Amino acid sequence: MSERLLIKGGTVLSMDPAVGEIRSADVLVEDGAIAAIGAALDVSDCDVIDASGMVVMPGLVDSHRHLWYATVRGVGMDLVLRDLRTELWPKVAAHYTPDDVYVATRAAILDALDHGITTVFDWCHIINSPEHADEAVRAHRELPMRAVFGFGASMTRKLSEYSGSTAVDDDWSAIAHLRDHGLSNCDGRVTLALALQGPEANPMEASAVEIAASRELGLPMSMHVGMHEGAPPRRSIGRLAEAALLGPDMQFVHCCSTTAEELARLADAGAAVVVCPVTEIALAIGIPPTGRIRDAGLAPALGADAVCSTSGDLFDEARVALLTERCLRAERRFADAHEVESAGELGFSSREALEAVTINGARACWLGDRVGSLTVGKRADIVLLRASDLGLAPLSDVVGGVVGGAHGGNVDTVLVDGKVVKRHGRLVGVDLKAARSSLERSRDKLFAAGGFPGARPLLEG
């Protein structure tokens, strides 16, 4: 293909208020960036993708996903968070080799691209050795996904923390190696961040050391907080604020038990918050705080978290976030013996749900100036949905139709940096059979190594 590409005649869902939604418009891509958006652009000497009958929208942004879970897809649907700590992590995750991480990361990237996800924050907390990180990064560099690679802890450390032991990483050489080999460059397709255990796993003194190290390395950071709703509150954000450690280089995931005052502190600090609604409900972590985050003046982003207990489809996450918040708001009205008389009383809109997997997600990954909306000058990470599919047709309301009915199976075409990576419903240049076979071999080896029972036996007859 040439360096100029015209996506012609689609329904543009830009997620940029200055561009809006256009029922029939063209998007011109030059050198990997969006060069123009408008009706019937007068351009020539370019390749053309006919987008008639399709929605043209920015690629989805998954702000929090552990890609290594691809090997154990679906095994956590009837588990809770405690079961992961006592079964899945010690019996499977602790046995991952560097090759297992590579195989899982590669399969997860392909699955995400297939579902229209063009950017992912890979929160990799299975770095059992520096070689584990190298192999995860190799998978990212080989495949055309935009990513923030979150360098996390080893599974041994995670398990020891839940047993009451704490440790501080004081050897940052592996992270510095990745940084010095291009991952810290914000102009690159794969960038680097730190995935810190944070004050819910360690004493504040230990967290302060790691936060200081992150800043000395010049890297943004992410951590899980507010994960144990129903337990005594840990006030993680409050304690970080009191220690003057909050900043715009921080991303916080879940925040289910985080108080309104703590969320306000995050807003004041310019930090980002990511909700993972399906996982939070499925693993009984807590009630997704999407609306509370918005009410605090923050822009909630969404992540699929772990496919052991989710589909990995960000359209699912957007719907669950929207419907959960509406249920919570309606329940409050019902408890006061009031009817719900308007959608405004439900406090969360379908557009906000879509923003959470596009522009808000990009900002939560420190990439808001590069992706997340169809805006002239941004990178051409673009998805085309078949609006002719019966689950979307007749697309009377573009935003409502996409949030209410879209799924990964509607994704016809995907571009990352202006390069076509999926076309006519199929990933380009990918041997999916080989990826699946590698994943199955890795699973069988890991389950045998740790004595994990794996899938429930099928019933006979």
C-alpha positions, 0 to 999 in steps of 0.5 A: 500500500502507498503512504496515502490511504483514503477511508471513503464514505463511512459513518464517522464516529470521531470522539472529538467534539470538534469533529463530531459524527458525520453520516458520510465522510472520508478520512485521509491517512498520510504517513501513519497519521490522520491528515483530513476528515470531511465529506467527499475529500478531493484527493487522488494518488492513494489507496482506497478503503470503501467504508460505505455501510460501516462505522469509522471510529478510533481504535479502542484503548484497553487501559488495564489488561494482564495479557499473560492470562490468555493461557488461562482464558475462562477458568476463573468464571466461577472463582473469586479473587481469593481463589486466584491467590490460592489456586491459579497463581501458585499452581499456574502463574508461578510456573510460567517460563519466558516462553510461556509469557511470549506465547500468551502475550502474542495470543492476547495481542492478536485477540485484542486486535481482532476485537478492534483494540489498538492500544493496551496497557499490558500490566505484566505482573508475572516477570519471574525473571528479566528474561520474562520481561524480554519475551513479553516485549518481544511479542509486543515488538513483533506485532502491530499493537500500540502498547504501554508495557507495565513492568511489574513484580514476579509472581513469587513476590506477589504470593509472598506479600499475601503471606505477610512478607514485604519486599522492595525492588532495589534492582532496576537494571532490567527496567533501565535496560528496556528504557534505554532500548527505546521503550521510554520514547513517547513517540514509539509504538511500545512505551514503558511504565512501572506496574507497582504493587502499591500501598495495599500490598506493601507498607507505605515506606516501601511504596514511597521508595518504588514511587521515587525510583519510578520518577528517577527513571522518568517513567509513569506508574500504575497500581491497584487500589481499592480492591477489597470492598467490604473489608476495612478501608485501607485509605491507600489514596489518602495515605499517598496524598498525605505523603505528598506522593500523588501526581499526573504520572500515576494511574490507579486501577479499580478504586472500588472502596476508594472514598469520594474524598480520595477520588477528589485528591486524585482529580486535584493531582491530575492522576488517572483512574481505570475501572474494570467493571466485568472483573470487579463484578465477576471476582467480587472485588467491588462495585464498579465506581465509574459514576463516582469517579466521574462525579469527582471530576475525573474521566473514567477509563476502562480495562478488560483486566484478565480474560480468566473471568472476562471476554476481553471485548471492550464493548462488553466493558462499556456496556457493563459500566453503563448498565451497572451505574444506571442500576445503582442510580435507579436503585437509589431512586427506588429506595426513596419510593421515587420513579425514574422519570428521565435518563438524566437521573441515571447519571451516566450516558452511552457517550460517556461509556464510549469515551471510557474505551477511547479518548479517556483510555488514551489519556489514562495511558498518557497517549491522549495527544496521539490516539483515542479520537479521529483528530487531524494530526493524531496517529491513524489507529482506526477501526471500521465496524460493519453497520450492516450487521443486524446487531447494529442496523439500521444504526438510527443513533450512532453512539447508542447503536455502537454502545448497545450492540457492537461486539468484536465480531462486527470489526471488519478493518483495523489500522494501527499507525495507518497500516492495515492489520485486519481487513474483511474480518481477518487479521492480515499475515497471521497464522492463527492456528499456530498461535492457538496451538502454541497456547494450548501446548503452554496451557497443558504444560503449565497445568501439569507442572502445578497440578492445576485441575483446569477445565471441568470434565464434560458430562457424558451422554 
